[in-house]
Amino acid sequence: MEMVINFSGGKDSSAMLVYLCEKYPDIKKHVVLADTGWEHTGIVEWCESIVSKFGLKINVVRNPNKDFFSMIKHRGKFPSPDCRQCTSDLKRGPIQTWIRRNIKDPVIINCMGIRAEESPARSKKLRLQRDKSLSTRTRTVWNYLPIHDWSETKVREYLKSKNIPLHPVYQYLGRLSCQICIYMKDSDLEAVKKNNPEAFNKILSLEKELGFTMRNGRYIDGTPK
């Protein structure tokens, strides 16, 4: 049995990493970071600094055919909650490909830091479920959500008790995702505009170039389309 730990450097995946390393010290672990091409500057180095505390290394995976921006320009529009191509093509797909190519053990536990508290859809996910798309006659892959029932408060308190730092982005955002994410609220976008204006202006320019906005009928700066 071997574990794959989906890692972003955010609070949830960090809490999951610590928990798994403490609870299952003897199981071989692989830490995988999916780089969409729209990650925060220095994210690989940040993740390396966290996982190295546990004697592990980061395996960075990317879609060889596209990144966040080339995907959007090719489609002529941004991803949406109903069509999360950023997740399927730039995160889940590359990680699944890495698993197929690199792990030969017949039993693989694919670990993700998804929490029920985050959304109604995530609350319905099972803590442990067989991954039909990755499992074969000779390999069984289980998707495991070890901190599914944890609250955000518990995550933060747990990390603090283990002396694991939070990424600096948490000083102005509640989540560590892409530099600008389709799920950001208006208050998040205002925080990005103030703290990461280069990222804000890059998305605003792309909206105007495409004539397609992340928000229905208006650009991310609030002006009407």
Secondary structure, DSSP 4 states (H G I P E B T S, - for coil): -EEEEE--SSHHHHHHHHHHHHH-TTSEEEEEEE--S-PPTTHHHHHHHHHGGGT--EEEE--TT--HHHHHHHHTS--BTTB-HHHIIIIIHHHHHHHHHH---SEEEEE----GGG-HHHHTS-SEEE-TTT--SS-EEEEE-TTTT--HHHHHHHHHHTTPPPPGGGGT-S---SSS-TT--HHHHHHHHHH-HHHHHHHHHHHHHHT--SBTTB-TTS-B-
